[in-house]
């Protein structure tokens, strides 16, 4: 899905990329995105300062941890990501969400778009409670959570957001399936471009 409908909340140029799921072959693109986060954005994403090695280890386990990752991509690069992570060994009633947006791509509405994908994906997996945590100073993420009717609780310098996804239905399932099909084709196209450039 081309993001031509995303307009800037500032004077920046409109975005012209795509939001789709990342596949196991795109771990490196996810890692490179996290490595490009500035110091403050890293702290907002992980709730504390993290090293490059931490990020490399974290990204390498992207799918091992049972995560579903939605990303905003331009060409072969990821510039924003939202993770839906299961709590435990399998999908159950509860899951966790986390978000990261590179500085140059903030204030374009990407957080809200990604949040919507994560909530729908949680809904389609029968998740009844979706948790997200952020630092108390992360007002942007709190505003996005409130927009999606999250119940926010402040605990020890962090904010815990709880969202109750609706029951899945035919339309929510079909919407995700259709986007997955398009996203898969785009991932294959990007992979071919990487292989061509590497040749």
Backbone as CSV, one residue per row, in Angstrom:
resi,resn,N_x,N_y,N_z,CA_x,CA_y,CA_z,C_x,C_y,C_z
1,UNK,0.844,-1.178,0.000,0.000,0.000,0.000,0.884,1.234,0.000
2,UNK,0.808,2.042,-1.046,1.621,3.244,-1.140,1.114,4.295,-0.185
3,UNK,2.047,4.962,0.483,1.673,5.885,1.532,1.558,7.316,1.031
4,UNK,1.014,7.531,-0.159,0.871,8.880,-0.675,-0.161,9.670,0.100
5,UNK,-1.012,8.994,0.884,-2.036,9.692,1.660,-1.508,10.203,2.988
6,UNK,-0.257,9.877,3.321,0.328,10.353,4.565,0.920,11.729,4.336
7,UNK,0.357,12.732,4.968,0.876,14.082,4.828,1.625,14.478,6.075
8,UNK,2.564,15.366,5.923,3.395,15.782,7.035,2.615,16.642,8.008
9,UNK,2.929,16.487,9.303,2.348,17.348,10.315,3.177,18.620,10.475
10,UNK,4.298,18.705,9.783,5.141,19.892,9.804,5.265,20.391,8.374
11,UNK,6.401,20.978,8.014,6.615,21.459,6.650,7.420,20.467,5.814
12,UNK,7.548,19.244,6.290,8.308,18.246,5.559,7.525,17.727,4.356
13,UNK,8.256,17.126,3.428,7.627,16.576,2.233,6.765,15.365,2.586
14,UNK,5.659,15.147,1.841,4.837,13.949,2.076,5.654,12.684,1.835
15,UNK,5.256,11.605,2.496,5.949,10.329,2.334,5.428,9.591,1.112
16,UNK,6.284,8.774,0.529,5.894,8.059,-0.681,6.368,6.614,-0.632
17,UNK,6.425,6.039,0.576,6.861,4.666,0.733,5.701,3.720,0.950
18,UNK,6.001,2.601,1.603,5.032,1.526,1.776,5.065,1.005,3.203
19,UNK,3.893,0.676,3.745,3.819,-0.041,5.014,3.432,-1.481,4.715
20,UNK,4.238,-2.411,5.210,3.975,-3.841,4.993,4.689,-4.635,6.082
21,UNK,4.398,-5.927,6.139,5.099,-6.810,7.064,6.509,-7.082,6.559
22,UNK,7.411,-7.288,7.505,8.749,-7.751,7.159,8.779,-9.274,7.217
23,UNK,9.575,-9.871,6.335,9.691,-11.312,6.251,11.043,-11.751,6.797
24,UNK,11.233,-13.036,7.083,12.488,-13.509,7.690,13.743,-13.143,6.919
25,UNK,13.628,-12.954,5.601,14.794,-12.589,4.793,15.207,-11.134,4.976
26,UNK,14.410,-10.344,5.724,14.656,-8.904,5.842,15.147,-8.491,7.226
27,UNK,15.717,-9.434,7.940,16.261,-9.134,9.269,17.305,-8.021,9.213
28,UNK,18.140,-8.030,8.172,19.187,-7.022,8.059,18.603,-5.620,7.908
29,UNK,17.517,-5.491,7.147,16.889,-4.182,6.956,16.313,-3.668,8.272
30,UNK,15.743,-4.570,9.065,15.225,-4.208,10.386,16.368,-3.755,11.294
31,UNK,17.467,-4.519,11.282,18.640,-4.167,12.083,19.187,-2.800,11.696
32,UNK,19.325,-2.556,10.397,19.883,-1.285,9.940,19.006,-0.107,10.359
33,UNK,17.694,-0.310,10.343,16.781,0.734,10.817,17.046,1.054,12.286
34,UNK,17.113,0.031,13.115,17.333,0.257,14.541,18.690,0.907,14.798
35,UNK,19.696,0.550,14.014,21.022,1.151,14.167,21.025,2.623,13.763
36,UNK,20.125,3.005,12.857,20.062,4.411,12.429,19.337,5.300,13.424
37,UNK,18.638,4.724,14.390,17.942,5.544,15.380,18.951,6.395,16.135
38,UNK,18.629,7.666,16.315,19.510,8.521,17.105,19.446,8.103,18.574
39,UNK,20.343,8.640,19.376,20.467,8.226,20.773,19.156,8.336,21.528
40,UNK,18.435,9.449,21.344,17.187,9.652,22.075,16.096,8.694,21.594
41,UNK,16.030,8.466,20.276,15.020,7.554,19.728,15.275,6.123,20.185
42,UNK,16.544,5.744,20.305,16.861,4.414,20.839,16.360,4.288,22.275
43,UNK,16.599,5.322,23.054,16.177,5.273,24.458,14.657,5.213,24.557
44,UNK,13.963,5.953,23.697,12.500,5.916,23.698,11.991,4.534,23.306
45,UNK,12.670,3.889,22.342,12.217,2.567,21.880,12.455,1.494,22.923
46,UNK,13.646,1.476,23.545,14.004,0.383,24.451,13.905,0.775,25.931
47,UNK,13.505,2.016,26.219,13.325,2.519,27.585,14.646,2.690,28.332
48,UNK,15.772,2.532,27.623,17.088,2.802,28.198,18.090,2.847,27.047
49,UNK,19.284,3.328,27.322,20.315,3.401,26.290,20.782,1.993,25.927
50,UNK,20.996,1.756,24.629,21.445,0.439,24.178,22.596,0.605,23.200
51,UNK,23.462,-0.394,23.131,24.627,-0.377,22.254,24.271,-0.940,20.877
52,UNK,25.190,-0.734,19.922,25.004,-1.317,18.596,24.943,-2.840,18.676
53,UNK,25.758,-3.433,19.526,25.761,-4.887,19.659,24.435,-5.403,20.185
54,UNK,23.856,-4.683,21.142,22.539,-5.061,21.657,21.523,-5.079,20.519
55,UNK,21.552,-4.042,19.691,20.597,-3.950,18.582,20.823,-5.079,17.579
56,UNK,22.066,-5.383,17.265,22.340,-6.468,16.325,21.820,-7.806,16.848
57,UNK,22.009,-8.054,18.129,21.509,-9.296,18.737,19.981,-9.312,18.758
58,UNK,19.395,-8.167,19.077,17.932,-8.071,19.149,17.315,-8.325,17.768
59,UNK,17.840,-7.662,16.747,17.287,-7.809,15.402,17.451,-9.225,14.875
60,UNK,18.565,-9.871,15.219,18.811,-11.243,14.750,17.767,-12.215,15.278
61,UNK,17.153,-11.866,16.417,16.132,-12.741,17.017,14.713,-12.287,16.677
62,UNK,14.583,-11.435,15.664,13.291,-10.838,15.325,12.181,-11.882,15.231
63,UNK,12.409,-12.936,14.485,11.361,-13.946,14.292,11.447,-15.065,15.322
64,UNK,12.612,-15.265,15.917,12.728,-16.275,16.970,11.860,-15.919,18.168
65,UNK,11.682,-14.617,18.404,10.895,-14.161,19.546,9.394,-14.201,19.265
66,UNK,9.015,-14.668,18.094,7.601,-14.733,17.762,7.012,-13.383,17.459
67,UNK,7.804,-12.513,16.841,7.342,-11.163,16.527,6.747,-11.093,15.130
68,UNK,5.753,-10.247,14.990,5.256,-9.828,13.679,5.666,-8.372,13.555
69,UNK,6.423,-8.046,12.515,6.962,-6.694,12.376,6.364,-6.026,11.141
70,UNK,5.720,-4.888,11.375,5.257,-4.036,10.291,6.276,-2.922,10.120
71,UNK,6.532,-2.523,8.882,7.562,-1.517,8.650,7.135,-0.538,7.571
72,UNK,7.622,0.677,7.718,7.515,1.649,6.633,8.815,1.566,5.854
73,UNK,8.715,1.273,4.570,9.899,1.097,3.738,9.885,2.082,2.575
74,UNK,11.079,2.507,2.212,11.286,3.268,0.973,12.408,2.568,0.240
75,UNK,12.075,2.025,-0.917,13.060,1.212,-1.625,13.387,-0.014,-0.797
76,UNK,14.659,-0.200,-0.493,15.091,-1.371,0.256,15.384,-1.053,1.719
77,UNK,15.016,0.138,2.179,15.320,0.545,3.543,14.065,0.654,4.403
78,UNK,14.205,0.222,5.658,13.156,0.373,6.665,13.439,1.648,7.445
79,UNK,12.417,2.491,7.605,12.599,3.751,8.333,11.707,3.867,9.567
80,UNK,10.783,2.944,9.729,9.926,2.896,10.923,9.421,1.471,11.067
81,UNK,9.208,1.048,12.301,8.771,-0.331,12.526,7.867,-0.423,13.737
82,UNK,6.947,-1.362,13.678,6.065,-1.672,14.801,6.073,-3.180,14.992
83,UNK,6.299,-3.611,16.224,6.413,-5.037,16.522,5.238,-5.499,17.384
84,UNK,4.651,-6.603,16.984,3.657,-7.302,17.795,4.333,-8.556,18.308
85,UNK,4.512,-8.641,19.619,5.264,-9.750,20.213,4.372,-10.558,21.145
86,UNK,4.439,-11.874,20.990,3.667,-12.732,21.875,4.324,-12.786,23.243
87,UNK,3.530,-13.002,24.251,4.027,-13.150,25.618,3.959,-14.627,25.959
88,UNK,5.103,-15.289,25.968,5.125,-16.727,26.179,5.518,-17.455,24.912
89,UNK,5.296,-18.749,24.898,5.715,-19.592,23.782,4.743,-19.584,22.608
90,UNK,3.526,-19.144,22.834,2.535,-19.151,21.754,1.613,-17.955,21.916
91,UNK,0.850,-17.671,20.859,-0.103,-16.581,20.930,-1.204,-16.928,21.916
92,UNK,-1.484,-15.997,22.823,-2.524,-16.205,23.815,-3.436,-14.994,23.888
93,UNK,-3.958,-14.709,25.079,-4.881,-13.591,25.241,-4.176,-12.242,25.261
94,UNK,-2.861,-12.243,25.531,-2.139,-10.992,25.696,-0.907,-10.948,24.795
95,UNK,-0.542,-9.737,24.391,0.654,-9.536,23.575,1.196,-8.137,23.856
96,UNK,2.370,-7.863,23.311,3.046,-6.589,23.543,3.339,-5.909,22.210
97,UNK,3.269,-4.587,22.197,3.570,-3.812,20.994,4.716,-2.847,21.283
98,UNK,5.563,-2.612,20.269,6.673,-1.671,20.403,6.870,-0.963,19.064
99,UNK,7.357,0.288,19.112,7.441,1.121,17.915,8.769,1.861,17.848
100,UNK,9.232,2.109,16.629,10.436,2.916,16.413,10.306,3.652,15.082
101,UNK,10.639,4.945,15.105,10.577,5.784,13.904,11.841,6.640,13.863
102,UNK,12.545,6.602,12.753,13.741,7.420,12.619,13.379,8.901,12.651
103,UNK,14.298,9.723,13.146,14.031,11.137,13.368,13.492,11.842,12.125
104,UNK,14.093,11.602,10.979,13.691,12.291,9.750,12.292,11.898,9.279
105,UNK,11.733,10.821,9.847,10.431,10.328,9.411,9.356,10.508,10.488
106,UNK,9.689,11.201,11.542,8.711,11.489,12.586,7.815,12.651,12.160
107,UNK,6.643,12.739,12.796,5.658,13.789,12.518,5.052,13.681,11.123
108,UNK,4.951,12.459,10.623,4.281,12.207,9.351,3.045,11.314,9.535
109,UNK,2.733,10.940,10.758,1.600,10.058,10.982,1.933,8.581,10.900
110,UNK,3.216,8.240,10.809,3.594,6.833,10.688,3.244,6.035,11.931
111,UNK,3.440,6.617,13.109,3.139,5.900,14.344,1.699,5.447,14.401
112,UNK,0.782,6.330,14.028,-0.638,5.980,14.032,-0.972,4.899,13.021
113,UNK,-0.386,4.999,11.820,-0.614,3.989,10.786,-0.113,2.619,11.240
114,UNK,1.073,2.600,11.812,1.650,1.334,12.281,0.858,0.762,13.441
115,UNK,0.406,1.638,14.345,-0.402,1.185,15.474,-1.673,0.500,14.988
116,UNK,-2.303,1.073,13.975,-3.512,0.459,13.426,-3.266,-0.935,12.889
117,UNK,-2.126,-1.143,12.198,-1.795,-2.473,11.673,-1.580,-3.464,12.815
118,UNK,-0.868,-3.021,13.852,-0.580,-3.913,14.977,-1.867,-4.316,15.683
119,UNK,-2.760,-3.359,15.914,-4.015,-3.662,16.605,-4.850,-4.646,15.794
120,UNK,-4.930,-4.430,14.483,-5.698,-5.354,13.647,-5.081,-6.741,13.655
121,UNK,-3.757,-6.822,13.592,-3.081,-8.112,13.619,-3.327,-8.825,14.942
122,UNK,-3.296,-8.066,16.039,-3.601,-8.654,17.357,-5.044,-9.151,17.390
123,UNK,-5.943,-8.349,16.862,-7.366,-8.726,16.803,-7.554,-10.038,16.061
124,UNK,-6.884,-10.186,14.919,-7.044,-11.377,14.096,-6.450,-12.624,14.730
125,UNK,-5.610,-12.446,15.751,-5.026,-13.584,16.458,-5.701,-13.853,17.793
126,UNK,-6.845,-13.233,17.992,-7.633,-13.493,19.191,-7.044,-12.901,20.450
127,UNK,-6.171,-11.899,20.304,-5.564,-11.262,21.469,-6.569,-10.286,22.087
128,UNK,-6.759,-10.381,23.383,-7.746,-9.541,24.065,-7.132,-8.349,24.770
129,UNK,-5.850,-8.421,25.078,-5.161,-7.290,25.704,-3.815,-7.081,25.015
130,UNK,-3.613,-5.868,24.541,-2.366,-5.509,23.877,-1.681,-4.440,24.713
131,UNK,-0.478,-4.752,25.199,0.252,-3.834,26.069,1.356,-3.125,25.294
132,UNK,1.570,-1.883,25.622,2.716,-1.144,25.125,3.238,-0.280,26.257
133,UNK,4.549,-0.199,26.381,5.122,0.627,27.434,6.066,1.647,26.817
134,UNK,6.147,2.803,27.422,7.056,3.842,26.957,7.441,4.705,28.150
135,UNK,8.477,5.497,27.985,8.888,6.398,29.041,7.822,7.482,29.235
136,UNK,7.734,7.992,30.440,6.726,9.001,30.750,6.876,10.247,29.888
137,UNK,8.110,10.524,29.411,8.359,11.709,28.593,7.999,11.516,27.130
138,UNK,7.646,10.292,26.738,7.347,10.009,25.335,5.904,10.396,25.024
139,UNK,5.686,11.702,24.905,4.320,12.217,24.713,3.745,11.835,23.348
140,UNK,4.604,11.686,22.324,4.105,11.331,20.991,3.454,9.954,21.005
141,UNK,4.130,8.986,21.618,3.580,7.642,21.652,2.323,7.587,22.517
142,UNK,2.305,8.358,23.583,1.114,8.397,24.433,-0.077,8.971,23.674
143,UNK,0.174,9.983,22.839,-0.912,10.576,22.044,-1.455,9.568,21.040
144,UNK,-0.558,8.791,20.426,-0.996,7.762,19.475,-1.814,6.694,20.193
145,UNK,-1.354,6.299,21.381,-2.077,5.283,22.147,-3.471,5.778,22.523
146,UNK,-3.559,7.039,22.933,-4.881,7.588,23.297,-5.804,7.641,22.086
147,UNK,-5.224,7.939,20.920,-6.015,7.986,19.689,-6.663,6.637,19.420
148,UNK,-5.984,5.571,19.823,-6.509,4.220,19.630,-7.187,3.693,20.906
149,UNK,-7.593,4.624,21.762,-8.399,4.327,22.955,-7.678,3.417,23.939
150,UNK,-6.393,3.652,24.111,-5.644,2.886,25.105,-5.882,3.441,26.497
151,UNK,-5.910,2.565,27.465,-5.984,2.941,28.878,-4.556,3.085,29.387
152,UNK,-4.141,4.305,29.711,-2.757,4.568,30.096,-2.618,4.627,31.607
153,UNK,-1.574,3.962,32.114,-1.278,3.970,33.539,0.197,4.335,33.729
154,UNK,0.470,5.247,34.652,1.832,5.693,34.924,2.400,4.896,36.094
155,UNK,3.538,4.228,35.838,4.161,3.398,36.872,5.678,3.562,36.849
156,UNK,6.232,4.135,37.907,7.688,4.209,38.100,8.401,4.815,36.889
157,UNK,7.908,5.945,36.387,8.569,6.631,35.282,8.229,6.095,33.906
158,UNK,7.403,5.064,33.840,6.974,4.514,32.564,5.459,4.623,32.438
159,UNK,5.000,4.554,31.210,3.570,4.543,30.928,3.218,3.190,30.323
160,UNK,2.257,2.519,30.917,1.775,1.236,30.412,0.431,1.478,29.733
161,UNK,0.373,1.202,28.457,-0.873,1.346,27.713,-1.532,0.000,27.489
162,UNK,-2.813,-0.077,27.709,-3.563,-1.328,27.508,-4.678,-1.080,26.505
163,UNK,-4.658,-1.830,25.421,-5.644,-1.702,24.350,-6.420,-3.001,24.252
164,UNK,-7.718,-2.898,24.068,-8.577,-4.080,23.964,-9.042,-4.220,22.508
165,UNK,-8.342,-5.021,21.675,-8.750,-5.182,20.277,-10.136,-5.823,20.168
166,UNK,-10.869,-5.435,19.126,-12.198,-5.996,18.896,-12.093,-7.445,18.442
167,UNK,-13.226,-8.131,18.437,-13.274,-9.516,17.968,-12.997,-9.564,16.462
168,UNK,-12.188,-10.497,15.989,-11.920,-10.574,14.543,-13.175,-10.909,13.752
169,UNK,-13.218,-10.444,12.517,-14.320,-10.797,11.628,-13.781,-11.020,10.217
170,UNK,-14.662,-11.341,9.310,-14.254,-11.649,7.936,-13.469,-10.505,7.315
171,UNK,-13.932,-9.269,7.531,-13.303,-8.121,6.888,-11.908,-7.847,7.440
172,UNK,-11.730,-7.984,8.753,-10.399,-7.753,9.328,-9.424,-8.838,8.869
173,UNK,-9.900,-10.072,8.773,-9.041,-11.162,8.324,-8.649,-10.985,6.854
174,UNK,-9.621,-10.626,6.009,-9.357,-10.464,4.589,-8.434,-9.277,4.332
175,UNK,-8.606,-8.186,5.098,-7.761,-7.010,4.914,-6.305,-7.352,5.182
176,UNK,-6.042,-8.106,6.253,-4.665,-8.486,6.559,-4.130,-9.454,5.514
177,UNK,-4.954,-10.399,5.071,-4.513,-11.368,4.070,-4.160,-10.689,2.749
178,UNK,-4.962,-9.722,2.338,-4.693,-9.010,1.085,-3.406,-8.207,1.192
179,UNK,-3.213,-7.525,2.316,-1.987,-6.748,2.505,-0.767,-7.660,2.566
180,UNK,-0.923,-8.834,3.161,0.181,-9.794,3.210,0.585,-10.219,1.801
181,UNK,-0.393,-10.449,0.940,-0.101,-10.883,-0.429,0.677,-9.810,-1.177
182,UNK,0.201,-8.559,-1.069,0.899,-7.451,-1.732,2.280,-7.253,-1.111
183,UNK,2.350,-7.313,0.222,3.622,-7.137,0.911,4.636,-8.189,0.535
184,UNK,4.181,-9.428,0.363,5.091,-10.500,-0.027,5.683,-10.237,-1.412
185,UNK,4.836,-9.802,-2.348,5.326,-9.511,-3.693,6.342,-8.373,-3.661
186,UNK,6.096,-7.380,-2.830,7.025,-6.263,-2.739,8.334,-6.698,-2.090
187,UNK,8.259,-7.605,-1.105,9.475,-8.116,-0.473,10.320,-8.894,-1.470
188,UNK,9.674,-9.688,-2.319,10.390,-10.436,-3.357,11.053,-9.465,-4.337
189,UNK,10.332,-8.413,-4.684,10.883,-7.413,-5.600,12.106,-6.737,-4.990
190,UNK,12.013,-6.381,-3.697,13.148,-5.755,-3.020,14.339,-6.707,-2.933
191,UNK,14.058,-8.001,-2.682,15.129,-8.996,-2.608,15.839,-9.115,-3.948
192,UNK,15.083,-9.119,-5.024,15.699,-9.186,-6.352,16.583,-7.966,-6.605
193,UNK,16.116,-6.788,-6.159,16.914,-5.584,-6.342,18.223,-5.664,-5.550
194,UNK,18.153,-6.197,-4.325,19.376,-6.332,-3.522,20.356,-7.300,-4.178
195,UNK,19.828,-8.389,-4.704,20.691,-9.378,-5.348,21.313,-8.807,-6.620
196,UNK,20.537,-8.007,-7.356,21.054,-7.393,-8.580,22.147,-6.384,-8.251
197,UNK,21.912,-5.588,-7.209,22.903,-4.579,-6.828,24.181,-5.198,-6.285
198,UNK,24.031,-6.385,-5.663,25.199,-7.049,-5.096,26.034,-7.767,-6.163
199,UNK,25.406,-8.038,-7.303,26.085,-8.780,-8.370,27.181,-7.945,-9.038
